[in-house]
Amino acid sequence: MNKTELSNKLAAADFALWDLHLYLDTHPGDLAAVGQYNNYYRQSRRLREEYESTYGKLTAAKAQGVEWLKSPWPWEKCGCDG
């Protein structure tokens, strides 16, 4: 899976996760939705780990020490020089 495909799958899983989170705020007893939430949570976590191990951390909060400051910056990796 290339970077764009992986990023799109992660974004879709995260969107579904947030959507279910909002739904569960008003329907906490819906066990089927809880199951779906847990599935999307695992999927999001797996995709994020795959992305970060291949392409680097997605946020500064996940980086160790000065790792976030090292080159190349995310926009330098894609060949987007300006």
Helices and strands as residue ranges (DSSP letters): H 3-26, H 31-55, G 60-62, G 65-69, H 74-77
